[in-house]
Amino acid sequence: MRTLVSPGSLRSRRGKAVYGVIFACTLVVFILAFMFPLYWVVTGAMKSPQELAQTPATLVPHEWHPETFGEAWDQLSLGKYFLNTLIVAGGAWLAQLAIDVPAAFALSKLRPKFGNVVLGLMLATLMLPATALLVPTYVTVTDLPLVHLNLINSPTAVWLPAAANAFNIYLLKRFFDQIPDELIEAARIDGAGPVRTLWRIILPISRPILAVVSILAVVTAWKDFIWPLLVFPDTEKQTLSVMLQRVAIDMPLNVLVAGMVLASLPMVALFLAFQRQILAGLTAGAVKG
């Protein structure tokens, strides 16, 4: 197998030294590229408003003000908006799992008639810009077909449009395709129906891809701005992203930045806690085995 650097060169003392230096420099560059924005926003929240707004900007605060985070929590009423956002994101996550997992299982293992056509039509929706769907979706949630309910200021206005996610269905289907059909046949011989097969056989071995879909669902709902802005005109029911934009004009800059840091902490913690499952899920269906 040919590579950019021959194995013989890497075995030499000079080759090992050059490789080590290049690897270390690359690692440092990537760490700085990813960590510096986090450092910048956290330290920015602990500067005074005057220092934060001055030009040129200071790399290290002249005076540290960690109490800004407490002020942001109290002045912005973050506890209430954290709860609103948690309800919206949690409901969107459950709705997507309830719809996307059975849909992917049906397309992958039950193979209904015209299943490929249905999958193709779902994937075609990914080519549409999200802004093009705002008006028809908004009209739908203001007068829900058949039942004629107005979902404005209700979390279901976010849950229902998020439920059928074509990208998540595609990810799940690709993973389910790698599961041997012999497992499904064995379950059928034992008398298990499709629902029991999905619950007892498929879901326990699909934890990696379920973790990926869960992270994508929660993060998307947590950071979404345009749609919650439209469906939550009541300020008491708005999510964090909408609230922070609404109060941006009236709040001191350092307090606003501190609020943004606090609002992002749950997603950072979620990724750090489940990064291994995320990487495993993204690569699980890449090679057929």
Secondary structure, DSSP 8 states (H G I E B T S, - for coil): ---SS-HHHHHSHHHHHHHHHHHHHHHHHHHHHHHHHHHHHHHHHTS-HHHHH-SS--SS-SS--THHHHHHHHHTTHHHHHHHHHHHHHHHHHHHHHHHHHHHHIIIII--TTHHHHHHHHHHGGGS-GGGGHHHHHHHHHS-TTT----TTSTHHHHHHHHS-HHHHHHHHHHHHTS-HHHHHHHHHTT--HHHHIIIIIGGG-HHHHHHHHHHHHHHHHH--HHHHHH--SGGG--HHHHHHHTTTTS-HHHHHHHHHHHHHHHHHHHHHHHHHHHHHHHHTTS--
